[in-house]
Amino acid sequence: MIQEKPLLPYWDWLLSWPGGSLWHFLLVALALTVISLVIGLIVGTLLYGPVKAGEKAYRVIANAFGELFALSPRRIWAIAKVAMQESLRRRVWVAVVVFLLLLLFAGWFLKPDREPAKLYFSFVLTATSFLGLFIALLLAVFSLPNDFKSKIIYTIVTKPVHSGEIILGRILGFTIVGSLLLAIMGAASYVFVSRALDHTHTIAVQETLPERTSISNGHSHKLETNADGEVVALYEFGHEHDVEKRGDRYVVSGPTEMMKARVPLGGTLKFLDRQGVLVDRGVSVGKEWGYRSFIEGGTPAAAIWTFKGINEDMLVDEGTDGQYLPIELVVRVFRTWKQDINTPIQGIIQLKRPGSDLKTMPEFFGADDATIDLKYFPRKLTDTNNQPIDLLEDLVDEDGNLEVVVQCLDRAQYFGFAQGDCYIHLRDGSPIWNFIKAYLSIWVQMVLVIAIAVTGSTVLSGPIAMLFTISFILLGFQREFLMRVATGEQEGGGPIEALVRIPTHMNLITDFKEQTFAVKLMRFVDDGLQGLMQLLASVLPDFGDFNTARYVAYGFNIPADQVAQQLTIGLAYVVGLAVVGYFLLRNREVAR
């Protein structure tokens, strides 16, 4: 799981002109402010006349700035403590009990496959995410409506407490409670995963070394003796074991490299077709998901990755064995005929100098579907003419570029690749810190839900505020799709056109045969709706982009720049929603 779209460094992402996120935030804030002011002036003019409408608008803005500079941390903290006490009275700790019970019995139903770490990490992070968002929703969405219903809010506003302090205090109090719950669930999750993955095997005592270890956690490992005479349990099911000889028996250690945080360097991907002609994509094998394309076996077809910035720092020093370049490859296998499904499909991998025919001797490998294959290429290699070459001096060009070429050898079989399926393994980060970063992403989502719920509950009743917040979250998870529809990139047209195509069973690509007045009117209405959808999508938080569970599940490091960007986005939305909540609460107070 690597970033196929380049991740900008944090400060470039924030401050670059004109596409920096800070300028986008200020532009959206200015546009919403102007739109709100214009609508307020129009409504005020209709109700009170233009002079009084202008006076009221000026008073509202002046009061807002006055209250901004009069915000008191002490009063905000006092309201936050009330919010925390209210949460405890609602017995939010029950959610932690439910989560612990879920972990207690999860082992009965989770059946580890070839990648047990992926299964367990995906389970705990997904469960925490959904439960955390649900807790945040229940905590925040009924708080202010209950205060209005019980008249407590009118006692509060008679005190020297500003509307902005009420909003900020509620958000802060619920955030502290949610953070404590997340911390407990995170600690319990890590203990659960660690204990679930921890296991060992035994090796039968006999005259000759057995072929495999005993079965534990549903698998065993193949045993081999290396050149130094040491017994090793080979890498399978996402991990390996150290083997130590004690007297006449062997002792197998716990799993190593089960929890990983790989730091990868990705490249750009291009293909050669079956005639050896350079193309952008491989062939399609009929799969609906077009993320990967395929190369045909037994032909000149190949997948070629180009890596930039290759230098000596990327090589791994293996002591007396010299330096190696670690490259990891994920292969998806498509079989046109099955034969023995357990027999790997044969392929070759080579290093190549860009812009020349200089290649290394092919390294043969057997590909199992969707497994990560680690290749160590030594610095001292031989080319296809069996001449010695140096990886850095001969294969890496003047600009620091290096190509990796992969081909399938078995005829009528196919290898499938996407750009992220081949990468250079730079180093490993801390798995614990990586796990914490995943929980930081969940925490940002939780804070966003709290801010949305508190803002919506200033003018809506509890159940309606809940529906509003849930709708906001669902649209946020589908923000990318919403933007594609709004910009016309999604096949099938706008919302009205899509409604027409569904009952008439028209496919998404075929255009209407006749451009009648009805079709033109439909597309005119769609243009207006798509403009509104684009405006909505531009202010929605992309909840899907906050999901970093897949990084941890697949054993990849979450980039620090990505975490910093998520925290900044969360802060920006909290500030914006607090301002909106302030004006909504003031308007409700005036109405009352």
Secondary structure, DSSP 4 states (H G I P E B T S, - for coil): ---SSPPPPHHHHHH-TTT-HHHHHHHHHHHHHHHHHHHHHHHHHHHH-HHHHHHHHHHHHHHHHHHHHT--HHHHHHHHHHHHHHHHHTTTHHHHHHHHHHHHHHHHH----S-HHHHHHHHHHHHHHHHHHHHHHHHHHTHHHHHHHHTHHHHHHTSS--HHHHHHHHHHHHHHHHHHHHHHHHHHHHHHHHHHH----B---SSS--SB---BTTB--BEEE-TTS-EEEEEETTEEEEEEEETTEEEEEEEESSS--EEEEE-EEEEE-TTS-EESS-B--S-S-TT-EEEETTSS-EEEEEE----GGGSEE-GGG-EEEEEEEEEEEEESS-SSTTSPEEEEEEEE-TTS--BBPPEEEEEPTTEEEEEEEESEEEBTTS-EEEIIIIIS-TTS-EEEEEEE-STTEEEEE-GGGEEEEEEE--HHHHHHHHHHHHHHHHHHHHHHHHHHTTTS-HHHHHHHHHHHHHHHHTHHHHHHHHHT-STT-SHHHHHHHHHHT--SSPPPSS--HHHHHHHHHHHHHHHHHHHHHHHS--GGGG--HHHHHHTBPPPHHHHHHHHHHHHHHHHHHHHHHHHHHHHHHHH-
